[in-house]
Amino acid sequence: MDRSTAEVAAEFPERGLHWVKEQVETALSETEDYIREKPAQSLLCAFMAGYVLNRLPLGRILGGLFRLLVVALRPAILIYGAAKLYQAAQEEE
């Protein structure tokens, strides 16, 4: 299994995306099963979650998360581009 670092770095986002997709699907199916088993308790939990979310300063929280994403995205794009450039240079040799 001789694989270059660029190949591993290029596959990392794909594997991460696949893992996140599986986790979200699992969480959704478990949530659906829970709601079917306990509808009244689920409704109460949804009401309480809505009340708490209504009280939070969501605009400021989402704005902060967006700024953090923008700051973190620049180096990630740079690293991904460098890995692709390295991979292309290795393929030419």
Summary of the structure (lengths in Angstrom):
residues: 93
radius of gyration: 20.9
end to end distance: 19.5
largest distance: 64.8
contacts: 186
relative contact order: 0.12
helix: 91%
strand: 0%
